[in-house]
Amino acid sequence: MIRPLWIEVDLGALKSNFQTIRKLVEPKTKIVVTVKQSAYGHGMIPVAQTLAAAGADFFGVGSIEEAIQLRENKIKQPILTLSAVFDKFAEYFIRYNVRPTVVDLSFAARLNKEAAKKKRIVPVHVKVDTGMGRLGLYYSDAYDFIYELAKFKNLYLEGIYTHFPAADTEREFTNSQIDTFNKFIKELEEKGITFKFHHCANSIGIVDYPESHFNMVRPGLILYGIKPSAKINLSFKPVLSLKSKIIFVKQIKKGMGVSYARVYVAKKPTQIATVAAGYADGYPWALSNRAKVTIKDSYFPLAGRVCMDHIMVDIGSRNDIKVGDEVVLIGQKKGLKISAEDLAQWAGTIPYEIVSGLSSHIPRVYKHPRG
Ligand SMILES: *Cc1c(COP(=O)(O)O)cnc(C)c1O
């Protein structure tokens, strides 16, 4: 690493967050750890290996490619893809022993045909919509679809699930989704259609809606130590830090501008440190003139706009800060803390986008758990 920009991933914190989730749900409840999009930017394989060792029951991925990557790295647990896949790729689910999310009959028919050819029974999870408006038929339109699915001889209806769009902001709506899902499952049971697993809880569901746990939950954000809502009072530990170094320091005079569009103008003589991180690394441009970083024992403000691969920081009159000093963009050190939630708030976005948007070209350095 010559350009000084890296991500530190604390796998011990990840393991501890998994254990916290384990305690929040009933012992019989299965945990699907969500590792899609490079485990929210943390790096899928080391994260998956740590969670497998910690006792994860299932892995949730966003694509069949991610599932194959897990298999090629010796992850043995059941894997569920949480998105829809074109019919022509149905065969991969059999070849790599991966559970698909089924949302339409043509995919199911293709999968059933491929499974029959290989004399296999493929477990699938059916997704229904109870208010997200995304994948899956709206539940009231889904009965016939599920009756048809139940006829396929080589598919096993292992799971049924739904997803919350607004569990952090709309309690009544979310409770009514849980009710609807319960009734839906009961009606199917009355028709003789049962599923081994029922699931709907994402992170916020797990921490804030115990009645949404059923017998399977799907945590993402809280695994990575990020809170889905500021109100939550649980101690999840941040897993990711983003760090860089100062590559240049100079004095500027009162009235001089810093960076593009000169939105930052020095009110008095000061020193500006240039740091090797920018928006092409996933440090959002929207943080321009708003974010803070930590250097040594203090917070310092960004000066002006975020550039493609640089930011500038106003370090005032500090004469102990020099080229080569470490700069923490996300992370905690000496009682100072900058979280992904802080960056999201400053940038007007959500912490999911902050961590998953960190460029894959940034080297990840893994700190392994003890024991
Ligand atoms: C990503 C994802 C999750 C995890 O959501 P968090 O809010 O990060 O806990 C759960 N379910 C589905 C279907 C997902 O795609």
The ligand as a Gaussian input file, in Angstrom:
#p B3LYP/6-31G(d) Opt

LIG

0 1
 C      -30.312000      -6.734000       3.058000
 C      -31.510000      -7.417000       3.548000
 C      -31.728000      -7.597000       4.919000
 C      -30.849000      -6.990000       5.995000
 O      -31.346000      -5.698000       6.300000
 P      -30.722000      -4.791000       7.469000
 O      -31.610000      -3.623000       7.535000
 O      -29.350000      -4.440000       7.018000
 O      -30.721000      -5.616000       8.700000
 C      -32.834000      -8.339000       5.306000
 N      -33.682000      -8.857000       4.372000
 C      -33.514000      -8.672000       3.052000
 C      -34.498000      -9.242000       2.104000
 C      -32.437000      -7.946000       2.600000
 O      -32.271000      -7.761000       1.286000

